[in-house]
Amino acid sequence: MVEHDFRYTLMSPQHTLIECRALVPGRYQVTGNGGSIRADDVLLVTLKGSKDLSMRLTVDTVRHLINPLGQWVAVARGPVFGELAIHQWQVNCDSCATELAFEFAVDAKLGNKAQKPAASARIAELGWTSEGERHLCPKCQQASQ
């Protein structure tokens, strides 16, 4: 198993992602160029409409095309979203007032009630802690220990 990084943040990518589309929730068709993609490899792809969110897809099958040379089409499994919605929120550290502007993804079909848990999970991924409406940045967490 090899991990291939197709996120937009790469300044000089080794290979190119041409298309990534959902076939059904949790199943994706990915078309790319370059790399030695094989079954069970992991593809990191940027979520459409996001600046810094990505998802991990595990390749089930891959077909290498003869023409154009180096192009391939893979079917992969990944996160199950009925309808993906990307939100931008910001929080402030209650100790030092540092601001965190962040994006998070949530299934739009779950409605507004799913936004707060998804935002809290994303804040935790970024190293911040949340206790109710209070937030602490990583620097203030270390200082309190």
C-alpha positions in Angstrom: 0.0 0.0 0.0 1.4 3.4 -1.1 -0.1 6.8 -0.4 -0.4 9.2 -3.3 -1.0 12.9 -2.6 -3.2 14.7 -5.1 -4.0 17.7 -2.9 -4.0 21.2 -4.5 -1.5 22.5 -2.0 1.4 20.8 -3.7 3.5 23.3 -5.6 5.1 20.7 -7.8 2.9 17.6 -7.9 4.5 14.3 -9.1 1.3 13.4 -10.9 -2.0 15.0 -11.8 -5.6 14.4 -10.8 -7.9 14.9 -13.7 -11.3 14.0 -12.2 -12.8 12.7 -9.0 -16.5 12.1 -8.9 -18.9 10.2 -6.7 -20.5 7.1 -8.2 -22.7 6.4 -5.1 -22.1 7.6 -1.5 -18.8 6.1 -0.4 -17.7 5.0 -3.9 -15.7 7.3 -6.2 -14.3 7.2 -9.7 -10.9 8.9 -10.0 -9.0 9.6 -13.2 -5.4 10.7 -13.1 -2.1 10.8 -14.9 1.2 9.5 -13.7 2.2 7.5 -10.6 2.0 3.8 -10.2 -1.5 3.4 -8.8 -2.4 -0.1 -7.7 -5.3 -1.7 -5.8 -5.2 -0.9 -2.0 -3.2 2.3 -2.5 -4.5 5.4 -0.8 -5.2 8.6 -2.7 -5.4 12.0 -0.9 -7.6 14.3 -2.8 -8.8 17.9 -2.1 -12.5 18.3 -1.5 -14.2 20.3 -4.3 -14.9 23.8 -3.1 -12.4 23.6 -0.2 -9.0 25.3 0.3 -7.5 22.8 2.7 -9.9 19.9 3.3 -9.0 16.6 1.8 -10.3 13.0 2.0 -8.6 9.6 1.8 -9.7 7.2 -0.8 -8.7 3.5 -0.9 -8.3 2.1 -4.4 -10.4 -1.0 -5.1 -9.6 -1.4 -8.8 -7.5 0.5 -11.3 -7.3 0.4 -15.1 -4.2 1.8 -16.8 -5.0 3.3 -20.2 -2.9 2.8 -23.2 -3.9 6.1 -24.8 -3.2 8.7 -23.5 0.0 7.2 -22.1 0.2 7.2 -18.3 -3.4 7.9 -17.6 -5.5 5.6 -15.4 -9.0 5.2 -14.0 -9.6 3.9 -10.5 -12.7 3.0 -8.5 -12.1 3.8 -4.8 -14.0 3.8 -1.5 -14.0 6.7 0.9 -16.2 8.8 3.2 -19.9 8.4 2.8 -21.7 11.7 2.0 -25.2 12.1 0.6 -24.6 15.7 -0.3 -21.3 17.4 0.8 -21.4 20.9 2.3 -18.3 22.8 3.2 -18.6 25.5 5.9 -16.2 28.1 7.1 -16.3 29.1 10.8 -13.9 30.8 13.2 -13.3 30.6 16.9 -11.1 32.5 19.3 -8.9 31.1 22.0 -10.5 32.1 25.4 -7.0 32.5 26.9 -5.0 34.5 24.4 -7.6 35.6 21.8 -5.8 33.9 18.9 -8.3 33.4 16.1 -8.7 30.1 14.2 -10.5 30.3 10.8 -11.2 26.8 9.6 -13.2 24.8 7.1 -15.1 21.6 7.9 -17.3 19.3 5.8 -20.6 17.9 6.8 -23.4 15.9 5.0 -25.9 18.6 4.1 -28.8 16.1 4.3 -28.2 15.9 8.1 -29.1 19.6 8.5 -27.9 22.2 10.9 -27.8 19.9 13.9 -24.8 18.1 12.3 -22.7 21.2 11.9 -21.6 21.7 15.5 -20.3 18.2 16.0 -18.5 18.3 12.7 -17.0 21.7 13.6 -15.9 20.4 17.0 -14.2 17.3 15.4 -12.4 19.6 12.9 -11.2 21.9 15.7 -9.8 18.8 17.6 -8.0 17.7 14.4 -6.3 21.1 14.3 -5.0 20.6 17.9 -7.5 22.9 19.7 -9.6 21.8 22.6 -13.3 22.7 23.2 -15.2 22.6 26.4 -18.8 23.8 25.7 -18.4 27.3 24.2 -14.8 27.7 25.4 -11.8 27.0 23.1 -8.1 26.8 23.8 -5.3 26.9 21.2 -2.4 24.4 21.4 0.0 27.0 22.9 -2.4 27.8 25.8 -3.0 24.1 26.3 0.7 23.5 26.9 1.0 26.5 29.2 -1.8 25.2 31.4 -0.1 21.8 31.9 
